[in-house]
Amino acid sequence: MRRYSLAVLTAGAALVLSVVGLASAASASPVVGLEHRNVPVCAHVPAGVASCDAIRHDTLDRHGKPLPPARQDVLDAQEIRSAYGLTGASSGGRTVAVVDAYDAPTAEADLAVYRAAYGLPTCTSDGADPCFAKVNQRGGATPPAADPGWAQEISLDLDMVSAACPDCRILLVEADSSLFADLAAAVDTAAGLGAAAISNSYGGSDVAGADTGRSYDHPGIAITASTGDGGYGVSAPASFGTVVAVGGTSLRGSTTGGWSESAWSGAGSGCSRLNTELWQDNARTGCAGKATADVSAVADPDTGVSVYDSYDYQGAHGWLQFGGTSASSPIVAGIYAMGTAVATRVPYPAAYTWAHATGLTDVRGGSNGRCRPAVWCTAGTGWDGPTGLGTPKGTGAF
C-alpha cells in the first residue's frame, strides 16, 4: 500500500486528478495534531430495516472537522487488482448490479472521476451501448429521494466494482427506502435486467428468509451480501441460504512487496439459527444452518480503499477513505462476474467456490470477538467465520 497525495482541481466541467506517490504506510510519520475517526455513514436501524455497511475513515483537524484527504493511506484500483490476482482478468462485458437504498444524484459523474483517476475505461450511460445505468426498484428512470449517507455507500459500491472488474457494465438499482421489502424488490429488478452478479452492501438483524429471501434466490446469478460491521454476530441478507456471504479483512502490503491479510475485527460472522445452507460443509463450519462468511475481501477502514463522492455529507466529500464489508461485497461480486460459475450458469455460484477453495488465499490470523466454537469468530486454517474460505486469488474459485 502506498501513501498518496490527492488533489482535485475543478475548472468548469473539467476535473483533473493529481496522484503523487509518497512514503509507504509502514515508514510514514504520523501527522502532528491530526486525529482519525471511523464513521458509519448509515444509522443503526430497527428490525425489518437495513443499514448500509460503509465506514468512512476521516482525518480531522484540531477542531474535529474533516479535512480533505491530502494525505492518507488508501488502496487504489490497481492495488486491489494486484492484491487479489486480477491483473488481466476480464468479464467480457457482463453486468454487475449494485442494490442500495435512496438516490445518489451525482453517482455517474463521481464514478467518472474515480475511473479516470485510475486509468479505467470510461463507463457512462451515453451512447447506443451504455456501460452504466441507474434505475429505481421498478426499473424506471424516476429516482427515489436522495440520501447523502447512502450516496456515499453507492459511490463506494460503484468504485469497488470498477476496481475489481474494469470491463464490467454496472447497473445501479436504487430502492425507495431501506426497508427490506423495497431492497428485495430492487434485487428482483436487477436479476430481471440481466445482471450476472448482484451486490448488496447492507444488512440488518437476522431474519428468516421465507418472505423477502425469495427475492435473493435467482439461480445462475451470484448474489453477494456484506456480513456486517459490528463484529461477531449474524446479519441478513448475508444469512440467507441463497446468498454469498462476504466477510472482511485487513489488507496490508504493496504491489512490489506482496500482500498480507488478517481477519478484520469488525467483520460480521456466526451461525444463523433461522436460515439453512445450500452449499456449505456443515462439518467444517460447525453450523447446522447458514454460516457466515463464505468468502471475504478488504473491509478494514484503517487499511481502506479510495472512493470519490462529491455529494457532501457530514462535511466530507471529494476523495475519501472507506472500509466496512460494504467494500468487500462489490469487490467479490465483480470477481464473480469474471469467473466460470456465472459463465456456465452454475445454479448457486458459491457452491462452485466451495468446490474450488484451493483458488482462494486462506486467511489464518485475527478475530472479531469471542465465541464458541472459536471458528465462528477467529481466523485459522481452513474455513472460519470472519473470512470464510479465504480471499480471492485470481478468478479460479469463482
C-alpha positions, 0 to 999 in steps of 0.5 A: 500500500502506498501513501498518496497525495490527492488533489482535485482541481475543478475548472468548469466541467473539467476535473483533473486528478493529481496522484503523487506517490509518497512514503509507504504506510509502514515508514510514514510519520504520523501527522502532528495534531491530526486525529482519525475517526471511523464513521458509519455513514448509515444509522443503526436501524430497527428490525425489518430495516437495513443499514448500509455497511460503509465506514468512512475513515476521516482525518480531522483537524484540531477542531474535529472537522474533516479535512480533505484527504491530502494525505492518507493511506488508501488502496487504489484500483490497481492495488486491489487488482494486484492484491487479489490476482486480477491483473488481466482478468476480464468479464467480457462485458457482463453486468454487475448490479449494485442494490442500495437504498435512496438516490445518489444524484451525482453517482455517474459523474463521481464514478467518472472521476474515480475511473479516470483517476485510475486509468479505467475505461470510461463507463457512462450511460451515453451512447447506443451501448451504455456501460452504466445505468441507474434505475429505481426498484421498478426499473424506471428512470424516476429516482427515489429521494436522495440520501447523502449517507447512502450516496456515499455507500453507492459511490463506494459500491460503484468504485469497488466494482470498477476496481475489481472488474474494469470491463464490467457494465454496472447497473445501479438499482436504487430502492425507495427506502431501506426497508427490506421489502423495497431492497428485495424488490430492487434485487428482483429488478436487477436479476430481471435486467440481466445482471450476472452478479448482484451486490448488496452492501447492507444488512440488518438483524437476522431474519428468516428468509421465507418472505423477502429471501425469495427475492435473493434466490435467482439461480445462475446469478451470484448474489453477494451480501456484506456480513456486517460491521459490528463484529461477531454476530449474524446479519441478513441478507448475508444469512440467507441460504441463497446468498454469498456471504462476504466477510472482511479483512485487513489488507496490508502490503504493496504491489512490489512487496506482496500482500498480507491479510488478517481477519478484520475485527469488525467483520460480521460472522456466526451461525444463523439459527433461522436460515439453512445452507445450500452449499456449505460443509456443515462439518467444517463450519460447525453450523447446522444452518447458514454460516457466515462468511463464505468468502471475504475481501478488504473491509478494514477502514484503517487499511481502506480503499479510495472512493470519490463522492462529491455529494457532501455529507457530514462535511466530507466529500471529494476523495475519501477513505472507506472500509466496512464489508460494504467494500468487500461485497462489490469487490467479490461480486465483480470477481464473480462476474469474471469467473466460470460459475456465472459463465456456465450458469452454475445454479448457486455460484458459491457452491462452485467456490466451495468446490474450488477453495484451493483458488482462494488465499486462506486467511489464518490470523485475527478475530472479531470477538469471542465465541464458541466454537472459536471458528465462528469468530477467529481466523485459522486454517481452513474455513472460519467465520470472519473470512470464510474460505479465504480471499480471492486469488485470481478468478479460479474459485469463482 
